[in-house]
Amino acid sequence: MDWFKVVSERHEEYLKIVTSFPENEGNNNAEDIVQDAYIELSELGTKKHKDCDKRINQKYKDKPTCERVLTEDGQVNMVYFWITLKRVSMNHLKQRIKKSENIIRLGEGFDMADIDGSENVLGYNKVLERIEEETMSWHWYDRMLFDTYLKDGRSMRGLSQETGISLTSIFTTLSNCKQRLKLNVGEDYTDYLNKDYELI
């Protein structure tokens, strides 16, 4: 059974759930949160978990993704999925707070006239260059899909409807792209956040 196809049929319902969370009042991140929940579920289905892994209900830890997300009669396990949506939503909130702090920090410690020469800005530009180099090394299809999704702000469902590419295929491709970025550029990004600009 294609668990993702079954789960994604209730996409609009998940959007309503996410927008009902207090931490999402006044922002438009519901689509991103739901899509990241899909990605988290797919990743949890391929990784080995420690006994204390807080990202996953221990009751389900030895089951494949489809058995965690779907009930025995093939319906979405809404309790499990609600918990996943809430966890991802809170992670987004933490990232928004961190991003705000980084933006505030960017404005401190240097004169705006010297912005082009600041270590912070140079480090940030290096990270962007690394991301560009990484994506340019990908197959044209992966790069095109990732750029369209990321830069044009389109949803996976919207891309599927516009291109005729199956939602499952788009989901899998974008998941792989994000994993490659984490693997090949994640360390540089961490160095930037830690202000270790010389390591980038």
Buried (B, 14 or more C-beta within 10 A) or exposed (E): EEBBEBBBEBBEEBBEBBBEBEBBEEEEBBBBBBBBBBBBBBBBBEEEBEEEEEBBBEEBBEEEBBBBBBEEEEEBBBEBBBBBBBBBBEBBBEEBEEEEEEEEEBEEEBEEEEEEEBEBBEBBEBBEEBBEEBBEEBEEEBBEBBEBBBEEEBBBBBBBEEBEBEBBEBBBBBBEBBBBBEEBBEEBBEBBEEEEBEEB
